[in-house]
Amino acid sequence: MSGEQLTYEEARAELVATVERLEAGGATLEESLKLWERGEQLADLCQSHLEGARERLRARTAAASDDDED
């Protein structure tokens, strides 16, 4: 990735397209390796977005729980 910041939806869509290109075959070994590496980057980015969302949900539910106890 070149410093770009994709949304979860953008990264997932690109990841799906990358996997489809790999599964279609026909790419050279070098092209396949570049696609694989990009797929790994995109998968990591998607995972990071999901973990961030989970943390935000945990923080909100914890805050709501704390408010209910008061």
Secondary structure, DSSP 8 states (H G I E B T S, - for coil): --S----HHHHHHHHHHHHHHHHH----HHHHHHHHHHHHHHHHHHHHHHHHHHHHHHHHHHHHHHHHH-
